[in-house]
Amino acid sequence: MKALYQKIRTLNGKNYGLYKSLAEKPWDFGDFVLEFLHVQGDPYAPASRVTIRAKLQILGYATEWGSSFERRLALSDFLHRKLSRLVQEKYPDKDAAVIFDVAGPEMLVRNSLWIDNGELRACLQVKLPGEGRKIQAELAAEILTMVLPDLVSAGLYYDKSDEGALQEHYRILAERKEILSQIDACGLCAFVPDGAVLPRASGLSEMPLEKAIPFVAPEEMAVTLNVCGREIRGMGIPKGISVITGGAFHGKSTLLQALTRSVYPHIPGDGREGIVIDETALRIGVEDGRSVRGTDLSMFVRDLPGGVSTKNFNTLSASGSTSEAANLLEAMEAGSQTFLIDEDSSAVNFLIRDVRVRKLLGDDREPLIPLTDRIKELAAAGFSFILVAGACGDYLDLADNIIVMANYKAECAKFSPAPSTSSWRGEAPTGSTEPAEVTQAKVTEPTEVTQPRSFVTYMQPLQKSVRPTSAVERQVKVKLAGDTLLQIGFLVSDTSRLNTLVDKQQRFGAGFILLNLLQNAASNNDAAQSVAGVAQKLCENIKNVGFRNLPQGMSREMSLPRPVDIACVAFRLREGK
């Protein structure tokens, strides 16, 4: 620290560009090391980036906190939120000298704070002070040698008073891992525990709604799990076709949204921390205007008028039904096994086809094959569907399970247990009711799940557009236009309808991972694998060591998406204007 202080003092009043000399070496503070990743060029440029590295043992943590992914994620997330809170308390105004990433309710691998090999790395932004083009050494020394060490001391060192809250973080992750293995073995795709709080405070908030009605599993679908030494009762949703129905504003979409966001673990107190769903689950809906490149839509769209084949479909602006068909088929290609669908955000002619219209037009004049005609075959092939249907009554006759939401309380109208569920529950299912069967149109074409395209086949045509967008750029940049339009060089991907990308940081994570994959497409040893398969390998590496080995991986805040989400971002890539 003394060496850094003395160095800064020698710069007082000199040209602002000399701040860059601070990046020539790491600075030893005794218990931790401070290193500059990027130094801003002037006072008005994006803030400088510094990383703080410290051994867990020196910070006072037992070695067990580095022993497993769940423990490392629990400690990283806990300390991330603590440090973020302290930075915001120190600098409550927008024009803050020190900036640290603010996390949502999900526990994710974040490059702003991660632990690997027994070492903690925290990445912060620092606005180096200047008056005009002159260095203000006194203010800079205060920030770097006083404020930052104080934040490290208060935010990152072991504090015995935090032990209970830290253990609660870990308990959620340990139980989630165990529940995931149990529900899969017992033929379930999701589990919602009693006491879960599903509604949010508002449409703009991720905070739980105060005085909300806690979830209680209907008796017919109730299961009790023995997890990490304690029993947890809740609603088990079997694999297959499950429909959530009920009146408007009674909680149908709220339950579906809670399931959608529960592909990630949530922090204690969020209300959804105990909800567990198949980790490959994806929300599927309409996406007017999305680009589609080389996707086989023939399962849902017959050849178009004029003899246009849908086996290798390309468009820069897909229609509603075509976009939803592409979303579902690409999700299957990416490895998703469970699909969440809300009729309110779907194309009606993708979901159902009215019997009177069917009789009038016949199949010869209607290229679309609705999901009602395919869903049973897809379920038999091992895919699961959880659908919200308040008006599309055809799905009631196709459903294996029907959940009725009434004033945010779940009731069971139909229940078909998974093959192994009865023995696991220790009792036979009761209370099942079967709705009257309705005649369904017969589809003669066989259902064939699209085989995943190889990584090289899909990526190589895009490589020509992966280049700097101006002559002064030395690297290909990843940017966000607005909150959701991802730009990688001259490529763009509209991620606005990818509901399981929960924040900007995950979108940047997907962007930098895809940039790395695109730049190495030709030399990749796993080129024969699918896009999701190659992404999976890189994601596993990041789960171990964080983003530090990814080129540009520490250049800005990013968090780790799932391989299935990275593949879905890749399927939306197109050349920008």
N, C-alpha and C positions, 0 to 999 in steps of 0.2 A: 504493500500500500504506500509506503514511504517513497519508493522509487517512482510510482505513478504520480504521486503528488508533486514531487520535484520536477518531473518531466513536464507536467501541465504548467507549472509556474514559469518554466522557461519559455513558454509559448505566449505569455500574456501580451496582448496588443499586436501580435503578429498576424500575418495573413491567415484567414480562416482555413485555407487548404492544408495548412500544416497540421491540423487535427489528424490527418491521415497517418502521420508518423506514429500515432498511438497504436495502430494496427500492426506495427512491425514485430511485436512479440507479445506473449501472454504476460499478465501482471499477477504476481504472487501476493495474495493477501494473508498467507499463513494457513488458514483453514480452507480457503477456496482460491480458485484461479479465475481471473477475469480476462476475457479475450474479446477483441473487437472483430466481428464478422463483416461489418460494413460501416464505413464512416461517411456521413453525409457531406456533400460538396459545398453547401452553403446553409445558412440558418433556416432557409425556407424550403429546403429539400426534405424528402421523407426522412424520418428520424434515423439515427445510427442504430445498429443492432449489436448487442453485446451478449455473450454467453457466460454464465457462471457455472463452474464445474467444482464439485466437492464430493469426497468419499462419504458414503452413507455412515460408515463407522465413525468418522470424525464429527459428523452432524449428530451423532448420538443414537443411531438406529441399529437395532439388532440385525445380524446378517441374514436372518430369515426373511426379511422384507425384500431381499433380492432373489429369493429362492424359487419363485414361480411367477408365471405371467399374472395370475390373479393378485398376488401380493404386490407386485411391482405396479400394476395398474391402480390398485387401491391407494397405495402410498403416493404415487405420482398425482392422481386426481385430487386426493385430499390436500396435498401441499400446494398444488396449482390453485385451488380455490382459496386457500388461506393467503397465499402471496398476492393473488389478484385482489382480494378484499383489502389488504393492507395498502397496496398501491393506490387503490381508489380512495381510501381514507386519507392518504397523504396528499393526493392530487385529485380533488373532487371536480375540478374545472376541466373543460375541454382542452385548454392549452397546457397540458401536463408535461413536465420535464421528463418523467419516467412513465412508460406505457407498458402494460402487461395484458396479455390475452384474457378475455372474459369467456368462461365456458358456459354452455347451456346445461340442462339437467342430465345429459347423457355422459357416461364415463367412457372416454375415448383415448386412444393413443394420440398424444399431442406433442408436437415438436417444441412447444413453448416450455414444457417441463416433462422430462422423461427420465427413467432410471434404467440403466443396464450395466452389467459387469460391476455391480457394487458402487456405481458412480451416478450422482445426480447431475443433470444438465438443465439449467433454466435459461431461457432466451428472452431478453427484454429489449425494448426500444428506449433509447435515450436521445433527447433533443439537446445537442451540444450548443451552449449559449454563445452568441456573438452579437456584436454591435456593428451593424453594417457588415463589412467584410473582415472585421477584426475579432480575434479570439478574446473572450472574457474568461480569463484563467481562474479567477477566484470563484465564480459561479460554477464553472466546470469541475474544479477540484471538490467543491462542496457536494455536487451530485455524485461524482464517481468515487470519492474516498470517504464520504460521510453518509449520504442518503442510502446508496446501494448496500454498503455493509450493514446498516441498521435494518434495512428490509430483509436482508439475508438472515440476520440474527433473529429477528422477530418472526419471520415467516417460514424458515426452512429447518431450523434446529429442532431437535426433539424436545417436546414439551409434555410432561407427564399428564397435564390436564387435558391433552388432546387424545389420550390413549383410548378412551371409550368410543369417541366419535370415529377414530381411525379404524378400530376393530369393527365397527358397524359398517364402514365402507367395505372392508374385506369380507364380512359375513354375507353381504348381498351378492358379491361376486362368487364366493364359494358355493352358496346355495343355488345360485343361477346355473352354475356348471353342473351341479348334481341333478337339478330339475330337468335340464336339457337332456341329459342322458336317460333319465327315467321316462320322460314322456315319449321319447323316440322309441325306447324299448317296449313301451306299452301301447303303441299305436295312436298316440295323440300328436297333434301338431301345435297345440297351444294350451296354456294354463293360466287362469286368472284367479288369484287367491282371494279369499274372503277378506274384507277390509280394505281392498284397493280403492283408491280415489281416482275415478276416471275423468270427471269434468275438469276443465281448466278455468282459471279465474276469468278469462275473456279470450276472444279470438286472437288477441295480440299478445297474450301472456302464456308462459309455460308453467306458471305457478298453479298449484292445486286450488280448486274452488273451495272457499271456506264454507263450512256447514253443508258440504255435499253429502249425498246419501252414499254410504260405503257399499261396495259391491258384496253381494252374497250369492253364492252358487245355488242354482236350483237343485233340488234334491236328486232329481234323476241324473244330472250330469256331475254331481259332486264326487270328488275323489280326495283322498287323504294321503299325502306323501310323507314319508319319513326321510327328512333331509337334514344331514349334518347333526343328527341327534335330536331333532325336534319335529313334531308333526305339523303339517301345513295343509289345511283344507281349502279347496277351491274348485272352480269349474274347469274340467278337462274337456277340450274340444277334440274329438276324434279326427283322424285323418279321413279324407273323403270330402263330401259336399255339405257344408253347414250354412244355413241361412239365418241371418239376424233380421227380424221383422218387428213391427210395432207401429204405433201412431207417430205422427210428426212431432218432433221436439221431445221424444221420450227416451232418447239415449242410444239409438241404433248406431249412428255415425260416430258418436263419442266412444263407444266400445270399439268400433273398427279402428278409429284413429289411435286409441291407446294400444291396440295390438300392433298397428303399423310401427309406432315409435319404439315398441318394446323389442325390436330386433337388436337394440343396444341396451346394456344395463343402465339403470337410472340411480341417482344419488338418494341417500336416505331422506325421507320426508317428501319426496316428489309425489307419492301416492301410487305410482306405477312401478315402483322398484321390484315388486314381487311378480310382475307379469312376465311370462316367458313364452316365446313363440319360436318356431323353427327359424334358425338364424339365416336361412336363405330366402325368407318370405319377402315378397314385393307387393306394393300397392299398384294395381293396374287400372288405368282409366283412359279417357279420351285425350287426345293431344293434337288438336287441329293444327295443321301447318308444319308438323315435324318432318324432318328429312328421313328417308328410308333408303338404304343402299344394299342391294343384293340379298334382301331377305325373302325367304320362301313363305308366301302367304297362302298357299294353295289349300291349307287345312281349313281356312275360313273364307277365302275369296277364290271363286272359280275364275277361269279365264275371262278377261274383260271384253266388252264389245270391240269388234275389229280384230279379234283373235290375239289380244295382248295377253301374254302368259304372266301368271302371278308367281311362278316358281323362282324367279330371280327379279324381284320387284324393286324398282328404283323410282323415287320421286323426291323433289325438294319441298313439297307441300302436300302432305297426306291429308285425306279427308278424315272426318271423325271416326267412322267405323274402321277404315283402313289403318288409321294410326293406332287404335286400340288393339286390333288384331296383331299389328307389328309389335306392339308393346308386350303382349302376352307371349308371342312366339319367340321374341328375342330374350325375354326373361327365362323361358325354358332353356334356350340355347346357353344362357349364362349360368345355368345350374340351379335356378330357383325351383323349389318343390311345392311352395305354398303361395297362393295368390289371394290378395285381398281386393275386393271389388265393391264399390258403392254405386248403386244405380244413378244417384244424383250427378256423379262425375263420369258417367259412361255414355256411350252412343247407344240409343235405344235399339237401333237396328243391328247392333253387334250382340246385344244381350238376348233379344227375343225377336220373333217374327209372328205377327198376328195371324191367326188361323184363316181369317177372311181374306187378308192380303195374300196369304200363301195360296189359297184356292183360286184367287183371281189371276195371279201372275204365274203360278207354277214355278218350278226350279229353273226352267229354260231361260226365263227373262229376269231372274234375280241371281246375280253372282255371289251375293253374301250368304254364308252359312252361319246362322246365329250360334252363340255359345250354348244355347239350350240343346242344340243337336249334337254337340261334341262333348259336353261336360262329363257325361257318364263314361264315355270311352277314355277320356283323359284321367278321370278318377281311378278307373280300372288300371291305367298305366302307372299309377303311383302318385299322381299330382293331387293336391288338396286345394279346395276353394272355400273361402269364407266370404259370403256375399251379404250386403245389406240390400234388402228388397222390401220396399213398402208398397210398391205398385206392380212390380213384375211378378204376378202370382204364379206364373209357370214354374218358377224355381221351387215353390213349396212342394210340388209333386216330384221334383227331382232330388230334393234334399235328403240326406241321411239324417241330418239333425236340424231342428228348428228352434231357435232361441227367440223368445218374444220379450222385447223391452217395454216395460210399462212403468212410467214415472221413475226411470233409471233403475228399476228392479228387474232382474232377469228371471224369466219363466221358461220352462221347457215344454214345447208342444209336440216334439217328436225326438226320439233318441235311438240311435243305432250304435251300440258300443263297438269300439275297435275289437278285433279278434281276441286280443289278450287282456282287454280291459276288465271283463267280469271277474276273472280269477284274481286280478291285481286288486280290485276293489273289495274282494271278499264277499260280494253279494251280487245277486242277479239284478239287472236294470228293471226299474218299475216305472209305471206312469206313462209309457209310450202311447202316443196316439198317431194314427196314420191318416193323413188327408186322402180324400178320394182321388183316384188315379185319373189323369187326363190324357187323352190320346196325343201322342207326339209324332210329328212328321219323321219319317224314316230317311236317314241319309245313307245312300248306297256307297259313297266313296269311303274307303278305309281311312282311319286316322293314322297318320304317320308323323311322329314327332321329328322335327327338323334336326338333322345332325349338326353339331357345332362346326362352324367354319374355322379353318386353321388360323392361327395367329398371323402368319406371314401373308396368307391369302387376303385377309381383311386389311392388314396394316400397310403393306407395301405401297398400294396406290395412293396413300395419304402422305407418304414421306416427302414428296416434292414440295409440299406446303409447310413442312416443319422447318422454317428458317426465320431469321430475324426479319422484323417488319420494317426496319429502317437501316440506313447505312451506318449509323452511329452505334447500333446495338451490337454487342459482342456475343451475346447469348440469346437463344430463343426464349422469349418471355411468355409467361402464363399470366393472364389477366382475367378479371371479371368485369364485364360491362353490366352495370346495375348489380343486382345480387346473384343472378343465375346464369347469364350468358357467358360461358367459359370460352376463352380464346387461347389457343396454343399456336404461336406463330400466325400463319394465315388460316388456320382451322378454327372453326367455332362449333360449339355444342350447346344447344339449349337444354339446360338441366332444370327448368322451372317446374316440370311435372314429376320429377324424381323425388318422391316424398320421403325416401329414406336417406337422402342427403340433407342433414338437419341444419347445416350452417355454412357460411362462406368458407370456413377453414376446411371442411370436408371437400368442398368443391375444388379448392386449391390443391388439396391432397390428391384428388383424382386427376387433376390437370398435370401436376408434376410427375405423378406415376406414369401417366400416359405419355408424357413427353419423353421420359426415360425409355419406355417400351418402344415408342415410335423411332427414336434415334438409334435403337439397337435391334430393330426388327430383322435386318438382314443377317446379323451375326448371332442371333439368339439361338442357343442350343435346344430350346424347347419350342422351336418354331412350329412343329407339327401339332402342338397343343392348341386348345381353344384360347380365345382372348381372355376369358375368365380364368382358365387354367394357368396361363402365364402370369396374370395379375395376382393369382393366389400365391404363387411362389415368392413374388416380391413383397406381398403383404406379410407373409410369415416372417420374412427377414426383418421388416420394419417392426413387427410386434416384438422381436428380440432386441434390436439395437436402436430402435427409433428411426428418425429420418436422417441421421447424421451421415450415413453412407450413400444416400440418394443425392446425385448431383443437384445442386440448388436446393437441397432439402431443408436447409436452415435459413433460406433467403427471406421467408416471410412465414407468418403463422399458418400452420396447416394441421389437420387431424386426419386419421386413417379411416377411409371408407371401406366397405366390404368389397371383395372381388366382384360380386354380382353387380354392385353399383358402378364400379369402374368399367365393367363390360358394357353396361347400359349407357354410360356416358360415351364410350367409344362408338357404340352403334348409332349415336346421334351426330357424330362428327361429320362436318361438311366444309367445303372451302368457303371462306367468308368473302364478303364483297371487297 
